Amino acid sequence: MKNKNFDTISDAYQLAQGSIIKEKDQEELFELGEYDADKKGYNVFPFEDGVRFDDFNMVISEKELMDNYLLETDKGENDPTDDPLISDSL
């Protein structure tokens, strides 16, 4: 995962369905599914090479996600702060 950037989850609003996450001490990737209010956690699916595996999922609480997982950040060509049409004087 050397070509991917991961950052800590500092706010629950960062937990959006479809986000890619990984555990802090492991390299396995997961895709964040929808929040399950009955189980009080997010459905998380294994994710590899751009493919989400729906045959297995886990439910992870918001607190555990924020404490033990990292969120993929898109800091590259598509970063809106690098857009030359957006003024820096805002």
NORBEL-V327108 format. One record per residue. RES is the residue in one letter. PSI is psi in whole degrees, -180 to 180 (* if undefined). BURIAL is 1 if it has 24 or more other ideal C-beta (glycine too) atoms within 12 Angstrom, else 0. Layout:
# NORBEL-V327108
res=RES psi=PSI burial=BURIAL
res=RES psi=PSI burial=BURIAL
This chain:
# NORBEL-V327108
res=M psi=29 burial=0
res=K psi=-26 burial=0
res=N psi=0 burial=0
res=K psi=146 burial=0
res=N psi=129 burial=0
res=F psi=143 burial=1
res=D psi=159 burial=0
res=T psi=154 burial=0
res=I psi=110 burial=1
res=S psi=-16 burial=0
res=D psi=143 burial=0
res=A psi=-21 burial=0
res=Y psi=-15 burial=0
res=Q psi=-15 burial=1
res=L psi=88 burial=1
res=A psi=144 burial=0
res=Q psi=133 burial=0
res=G psi=-8 burial=0
res=S psi=148 burial=1
res=I psi=130 burial=1
res=I psi=162 burial=1
res=K psi=154 burial=1
res=E psi=148 burial=0
res=K psi=-35 burial=0
res=D psi=12 burial=0
res=Q psi=163 burial=0
res=E psi=-5 burial=0
res=E psi=135 burial=0
res=L psi=150 burial=1
res=F psi=153 burial=1
res=E psi=132 burial=1
res=L psi=126 burial=1
res=G psi=-158 burial=1
res=E psi=160 burial=0
res=Y psi=133 burial=0
res=D psi=104 burial=0
res=A psi=-32 burial=0
res=D psi=-38 burial=0
res=K psi=-4 burial=0
res=K psi=50 burial=0
res=G psi=174 burial=0
res=Y psi=138 burial=1
res=N psi=132 burial=1
res=V psi=132 burial=1
res=F psi=142 burial=1
res=P psi=145 burial=1
res=F psi=126 burial=1
res=E psi=133 burial=0
res=D psi=41 burial=0
res=G psi=10 burial=0
res=V psi=130 burial=0
res=R psi=130 burial=0
res=F psi=109 burial=0
res=D psi=-6 burial=0
res=D psi=-8 burial=0
res=F psi=136 burial=0
res=N psi=163 burial=0
res=M psi=159 burial=1
res=V psi=123 burial=0
res=I psi=133 burial=1
res=S psi=157 burial=0
res=E psi=-42 burial=1
res=K psi=-44 burial=0
res=E psi=-38 burial=0
res=L psi=-44 burial=1
res=M psi=-30 burial=0
res=D psi=-36 burial=0
res=N psi=1 burial=0
res=Y psi=157 burial=1
res=L psi=149 burial=1
res=L psi=135 burial=1
res=E psi=133 burial=1
res=T psi=139 burial=0
res=D psi=94 burial=0
res=K psi=90 burial=0
res=G psi=-141 burial=0
res=E psi=-32 burial=0
res=N psi=9 burial=0
res=D psi=119 burial=0
res=P psi=-22 burial=0
res=T psi=-14 burial=0
res=D psi=6 burial=0
res=D psi=122 burial=0
res=P psi=-17 burial=0
res=L psi=-12 burial=0
res=I psi=127 burial=0
res=S psi=141 burial=0
res=D psi=-5 burial=0
res=S psi=18 burial=0
res=L psi=* burial=0
